[in-house]
Amino acid sequence: MRLIPSSPLSCLGTAVAAVLIGGVVLVGCDAVDLDLDLSLSGGDGADAPDGEASASPDPDAEDTEDTEEQDASAYGLPESCEAAGAAQIVGDLAPGTVLTEESGEVDGVEDTEQLSCTFSDGGTGPGTASFTLVFTSGADPSANPDVVQVPGAEAEMNWEVDVDVDVDTYHTEESDDLGGDLEYVGTVDGSSRHLYLELPGDFYVTAVAYHEDVERGDLERVVLQAAGQIRN
């Protein structure tokens, strides 16, 4: 740094101008070598170039990334309805003891997997009562109800027609513990009731009561228990 005084300095004056240049002190007009301790009270930071800050990782950002990765891998598609404990979870809500199990990629949606467990009395005609527990990975069934396929009931599940439905998106303490949100979709006439549990990692658990009088609280119990059952 070059110091420019407001008035010329005299070599004979009583004031002394001192400028440190590479370990040599200029006093007045003569150069004098001095053995000085040039360490500053600021500590080691004096050696670092001005404006250059040491780069250190943000621990909060790393923790957030780790949490997201853990959440994304927290749930996995069960190998079968038996492995998911579907019969025990559905329990008395099943209108019959016949289990129809379907698994594989969702039709028309790439990079998806789904396991469907439907309980009924074995009937396949329109209006047959059934209760279905569905696990879906990679596709949001609430955005496209056709993703949730109930065997034997396709003829009645024409979602292109004008049907009055009640829709409610919410969460509970139990869903918060699982890291998920709930969405209820039910027809006004009560012919079908869907409850979707959205979980981290683009994973969904859905309970569908078709032609059955099932309370929303029972649907909640099913999807929450099912999610807890498959949690890694």
C-alpha positions as CSV (number, residue, x, y, z in Angstrom):
1,M,0.0,0.0,0.0
2,R,1.4,3.4,-0.9
3,L,0.9,6.2,1.7
4,I,0.4,9.7,0.3
5,P,0.6,12.3,3.0
6,S,-1.4,15.5,2.7
7,S,1.8,17.6,3.0
8,P,5.5,16.8,2.1
9,L,7.5,15.1,4.9
10,S,10.9,16.6,5.7
11,C,13.9,14.4,6.4
12,L,14.8,16.9,9.2
13,G,11.4,17.1,10.7
14,T,10.5,15.7,14.1
15,A,7.8,13.5,12.6
16,V,9.0,10.1,11.3
17,A,7.4,8.3,8.3
18,A,7.8,4.6,8.5
19,V,6.8,2.2,5.7
20,L,7.4,-1.5,5.9
21,I,8.8,-2.9,2.7
22,G,9.9,-6.6,2.6
23,G,11.4,-6.5,6.1
24,V,13.3,-3.2,5.6
25,V,12.1,-0.1,7.5
26,L,12.5,3.2,5.8
27,V,12.9,5.8,8.5
28,G,12.9,9.3,7.2
29,C,15.2,9.2,4.2
30,D,17.6,6.4,5.3
31,A,17.1,2.7,5.1
32,V,17.7,0.8,8.3
33,D,17.6,-3.0,8.6
34,L,15.8,-4.0,11.8
35,D,15.3,-7.5,13.3
36,L,11.5,-7.3,13.9
37,D,8.9,-9.8,14.9
38,L,6.5,-9.2,12.1
39,S,3.8,-11.5,13.4
40,L,0.5,-9.8,13.7
41,S,-2.0,-10.1,16.6
42,G,-4.5,-11.4,14.1
43,G,-2.9,-14.8,14.1
44,D,-2.5,-17.2,11.1
45,G,-5.1,-15.5,9.1
46,A,-2.5,-12.8,8.1
47,D,-0.8,-15.3,5.7
48,A,-4.0,-15.8,3.7
49,P,-4.6,-13.5,0.7
50,D,-7.1,-10.7,1.2
51,G,-10.6,-11.7,0.3
52,E,-9.8,-15.4,0.1
53,A,-11.9,-17.4,2.5
54,S,-11.3,-21.1,3.3
55,A,-13.8,-23.3,1.6
56,S,-15.6,-25.6,4.0
57,P,-18.6,-27.9,3.4
58,D,-22.0,-26.8,4.8
59,P,-22.9,-29.5,7.4
60,D,-26.6,-28.5,7.2
61,A,-26.6,-29.1,3.4
62,E,-24.9,-32.5,3.8
63,D,-27.4,-33.5,6.5
64,T,-30.3,-32.5,4.2
65,E,-28.9,-34.6,1.3
66,D,-28.4,-37.6,3.6
67,T,-31.9,-37.3,5.0
68,E,-33.4,-37.1,1.5
69,E,-31.4,-40.2,0.4
70,Q,-32.5,-42.1,3.5
71,D,-36.2,-41.1,3.0
72,A,-36.1,-42.1,-0.6
73,S,-34.9,-45.6,0.3
74,A,-37.1,-46.0,3.4
75,Y,-39.8,-47.9,1.5
76,G,-39.6,-50.9,-0.8
77,L,-42.2,-52.8,-2.8
78,P,-43.1,-56.0,-1.0
79,E,-42.5,-59.3,-2.9
80,S,-46.1,-60.5,-2.4
81,C,-49.3,-59.8,-0.6
82,E,-48.3,-62.3,2.0
83,A,-45.0,-60.6,2.6
84,A,-46.9,-57.3,3.0
85,G,-49.2,-58.9,5.6
86,A,-52.2,-57.7,3.5
87,A,-54.7,-60.3,4.9
88,Q,-53.9,-59.4,8.5
89,I,-53.9,-55.6,7.9
90,V,-57.2,-55.6,6.0
91,G,-58.8,-58.0,8.4
92,D,-62.6,-57.8,8.7
93,L,-62.8,-55.1,6.1
94,A,-62.5,-57.8,3.4
95,P,-65.9,-58.7,2.0
96,G,-64.6,-62.2,1.2
97,T,-61.7,-64.5,1.6
98,V,-60.7,-64.7,-2.1
99,L,-57.4,-63.0,-2.7
100,T,-56.5,-61.7,-6.2
101,E,-52.9,-60.7,-6.4
102,E,-51.4,-58.8,-9.3
103,S,-47.9,-57.4,-9.7
104,G,-45.7,-55.8,-12.4
105,E,-45.2,-52.6,-14.2
106,V,-48.1,-50.1,-14.3
107,D,-49.7,-50.3,-17.8
108,G,-48.5,-47.4,-20.0
109,V,-46.2,-46.0,-17.3
110,E,-42.4,-46.7,-17.6
111,D,-40.1,-47.3,-14.7
112,T,-43.0,-48.2,-12.3
113,E,-43.8,-51.2,-10.1
114,Q,-47.1,-52.1,-8.4
115,L,-48.5,-54.8,-6.2
116,S,-52.2,-55.1,-5.9
117,C,-54.0,-57.3,-3.3
118,T,-57.8,-57.5,-3.8
119,F,-60.1,-59.3,-1.4
120,S,-63.6,-60.3,-2.5
121,D,-66.1,-63.2,-2.5
122,G,-64.8,-64.3,-5.9
123,G,-67.4,-62.5,-8.0
124,T,-66.3,-60.7,-11.1
125,G,-69.5,-58.9,-12.2
126,P,-70.1,-55.1,-11.9
127,G,-71.0,-54.0,-8.4
128,T,-69.0,-56.8,-6.7
129,A,-67.8,-55.7,-3.3
130,S,-64.1,-55.7,-2.9
131,F,-61.3,-54.2,-0.8
132,T,-57.9,-53.5,-2.4
133,L,-54.6,-52.7,-0.9
134,V,-52.1,-51.4,-3.5
135,F,-48.4,-50.6,-3.3
136,T,-47.1,-48.4,-6.1
137,S,-43.6,-47.2,-6.9
138,G,-42.8,-44.5,-9.5
139,A,-46.4,-43.4,-10.3
140,D,-48.9,-41.3,-8.4
141,P,-52.2,-43.2,-8.4
142,S,-54.1,-40.2,-7.0
143,A,-53.3,-38.3,-10.2
144,N,-54.6,-41.1,-12.4
145,P,-57.1,-43.4,-10.6
146,D,-56.8,-45.9,-13.5
147,V,-53.4,-46.8,-12.0
148,V,-55.3,-48.5,-9.1
149,Q,-56.8,-51.5,-10.9
150,V,-59.5,-53.5,-9.1
151,P,-59.9,-56.9,-10.8
152,G,-63.4,-57.5,-12.0
153,A,-64.5,-54.0,-11.5
154,E,-63.1,-52.2,-14.5
155,A,-66.4,-51.8,-16.1
156,E,-67.7,-49.7,-13.2
157,M,-64.5,-47.7,-12.8
158,N,-64.9,-45.5,-15.8
159,W,-63.4,-42.3,-14.5
160,E,-64.1,-40.4,-17.7
161,V,-67.8,-40.0,-16.8
162,D,-69.1,-37.2,-14.7
163,V,-69.1,-38.5,-11.1
164,D,-69.4,-36.3,-8.0
165,V,-66.6,-37.0,-5.6
166,D,-65.3,-35.7,-2.3
167,V,-61.6,-34.9,-2.2
168,D,-59.6,-34.0,0.9
169,T,-55.8,-33.7,1.3
170,Y,-54.5,-33.8,4.8
171,H,-52.0,-35.3,7.2
172,T,-52.1,-36.8,10.7
173,E,-49.5,-37.4,13.4
174,E,-49.2,-41.0,12.2
175,S,-48.6,-39.9,8.6
176,D,-46.1,-37.3,9.7
177,D,-44.1,-40.1,11.5
178,L,-43.9,-42.0,8.2
179,G,-43.0,-38.8,6.3
180,G,-46.2,-39.0,4.2
181,D,-49.4,-37.1,3.3
182,L,-52.9,-38.4,2.9
183,E,-55.5,-37.8,0.2
184,Y,-59.1,-39.1,0.3
185,V,-61.2,-39.4,-2.8
186,G,-64.7,-40.8,-2.4
187,T,-67.8,-40.8,-4.7
188,V,-70.8,-39.0,-3.2
189,D,-72.9,-42.1,-3.6
190,G,-70.4,-44.1,-1.6
191,S,-69.8,-46.7,-4.4
192,S,-66.0,-46.3,-4.1
193,R,-63.6,-44.8,-1.5
194,H,-59.9,-44.3,-2.2
195,L,-57.3,-43.3,0.4
196,Y,-53.8,-42.5,-0.9
197,L,-50.7,-42.3,1.3
198,E,-47.9,-40.5,-0.4
199,L,-44.5,-41.5,0.9
200,P,-40.9,-40.3,0.3
201,G,-39.2,-41.8,-2.8
202,D,-42.2,-41.5,-5.1
203,F,-43.9,-44.4,-3.2
204,Y,-47.6,-44.8,-2.5
205,V,-49.9,-47.0,-0.5
206,T,-53.6,-47.0,-1.5
207,A,-56.7,-48.5,0.1
208,V,-59.8,-48.9,-2.1
209,A,-63.2,-49.9,-0.8
210,Y,-65.5,-50.7,-3.7
211,H,-69.2,-51.1,-3.1
212,E,-68.4,-51.3,0.7
213,D,-69.4,-49.1,3.5
214,V,-66.0,-48.4,5.0
215,E,-65.2,-45.4,7.2
216,R,-62.3,-43.2,6.3
217,G,-60.7,-43.9,9.7
218,D,-60.5,-47.6,8.7
219,L,-58.9,-46.7,5.4
220,E,-56.3,-44.7,7.3
221,R,-55.5,-47.5,9.6
222,V,-54.9,-49.8,6.6
223,V,-52.6,-47.6,4.7
224,L,-50.6,-46.5,7.8
225,Q,-50.2,-50.1,9.0
226,A,-49.2,-51.3,5.5
227,A,-46.6,-48.5,5.2
228,G,-45.2,-49.4,8.6
229,Q,-45.0,-53.1,7.6
230,I,-42.9,-52.4,4.5
231,R,-40.7,-49.7,6.0
232,N,-37.0,-50.6,5.7
